[in-house]
Amino acid sequence: MSETFSKEERAAMRELAKERKLQQGRAESLAATLERIDSMAPTDREIALAVHKLALEVNSNFEVRTWYGMPAYYVDGQVVMFFQDGEKFKTRYSTVGFQQAAKLDSGAFWPTSYAITAVDSTVAKELTALIKRALG
């Protein structure tokens, strides 16, 4: 019988449970997020830092903390966007994703996740526009 959740998914759920128990202040949650980014494989870390920098350039008031062990950017206690490194679930690319709080709605069908393998000037420009749009 196959398991419902993979080993990586179960680990992510355990991370979320720990995160919910922690009552960290802004500086502590930012430090924990940067620590998580620092623990990533070099390529993922480089992308995560670029995404982190762009997110805070667009909205310096983002509450930054981890979510299922991933760097996430919150507004009013709700996840707007997150970064998932490729190593986390053994995928060939990292992902920038947006949650329900993001205002990306476009008709009856729109993307909420984007594969990302590097951050060059074109990607930075597109991601900046997406984050601005997600914030409304």
ABEGO torsion letter per residue (X at the ends): XBBABBAAAAAAAAAAAAAAABBBBAAAAAAAAAAAAAABBAAAAAAAAAAAAAAAAABAABBBBBBGGBBBBBBGGBBABBBBBAAAAGBABBBBBBBAABBABBEABBBABBBBABBBAAAAAAAAAAAAAAAX
